[in-house]
Amino acid sequence: MAEPTKPSPGEYMLIRSNAESERLEKQFRAWQANIGYLLHPAIIQHDHMRIADVGTGTGIWLRELAGVVPATCELDGFDLSDSMFSRDGLPGNIKFYHQNFLEPFPEEFRGKYDVINVRVMVVALAADEWAPAVRNLITLLRPGGYLQWVDCAAHDCVVKVPEGVDGTHAAHYMEKFRTGMIAVGKAPNLGALHGIFQESGLADCEERICPLVNPDTREDINDTVIGGITHFLMAALNRGKIGLVRSTEEVMSLRKSALDDLSHGCYYCFDVHVVVGRKI
Ligand SMILES: C[S@@+](CC[C@H](N)C(=O)[O-])C[C@H]1O[C@@H](n2cnc3c(N)ncnc32)[C@H](O)[C@@H]1O
């Protein structure tokens, strides 16, 4: 079996496809039903905010935000790729820009934003890329502007198993993901993010940990976890990145067994962290 190879800096380890877009939007809604807000309550809002969503994906967070902030706010999405970004019915105050957020942003964007939002980068960033990413994103903020980062402790995900039910396949599928993430260098300590905010000079840093416990979202969380693991393993397989799985058929067989456990009442459970800090 092939030896694991490290991804290049900033290399994204999920596929970009319609299925992944649908998964991201379902994940967004399931998380929101647990988090309850788009902007952390500490963020002071006004009618002419300029807000960026970095690593915007489909742009779902920006589109939802456009529905709750005045149309006088400017909303900008940045991403390495616009292949998942949905332009259907896009409000006029949302714009998209290509940008790797590990590289310096063009001068026109620096110091211009009231809020920078980042969401779900666990599969995108190597463990040593989080601190440089935070420092780079701070360059976009105006004095007094906020950095908000919403992410999940995917590596700490556990399977809840009802009595008398077999949950070993669902746990095994998660273990493939965890081992694969470590093999490609993407195993962040999300608990360190709050400290990275503080060490980067942000003030009033706050972390809220939100366990995804709303039972109404359990099925969608299961779906999006299974989809995420499948897309990660397929992306890794296609790039010869990890030696954990040999073929698409093997991935599909592992997925089917995990789904079988979930259909008997097992469910994935993990925390979402919301970290916010203000530029002085
Ligand atoms: C897991 S998706 C999350 C998308 C969106 N934030 C959400 O919550 O649904 C990660 C997104 O970040 C983008 N991304 C990954 N690495 C990036 C980088 N270095 N610079 C800019 N975008 C990046 C990917 O292209 C992808 O669209």
The ligand as an ORCA input file, in Angstrom:
! r2SCAN-3c Opt
* xyz 0 1
  C     -15.328     22.765      4.248
  S     -15.563     24.092      3.134
  C     -16.486     25.228      4.130
  C     -17.245     26.205      3.300
  C     -18.086     27.225      4.097
  N     -17.251     28.062      4.930
  C     -19.135     26.534      4.933
  O     -19.161     26.692      6.166
  O     -19.966     25.826      4.349
  C     -13.978     24.882      3.050
  C     -13.882     25.942      1.967
  O     -12.651     26.650      2.177
  C     -11.982     26.815      0.929
  N     -10.557     26.892      1.214
  C      -9.753     25.911      1.676
  N      -8.516     26.349      1.836
  C      -8.519     27.660      1.465
  C      -7.518     28.682      1.396
  N      -6.259     28.432      1.752
  N      -7.876     29.904      0.931
  C      -9.165     30.153      0.550
  N     -10.151     29.240      0.603
  C      -9.830     28.012      1.053
  C     -12.384     25.597      0.115
  O     -12.232     25.861     -1.272
  C     -13.826     25.402      0.553
  O     -14.704     26.130     -0.264
*
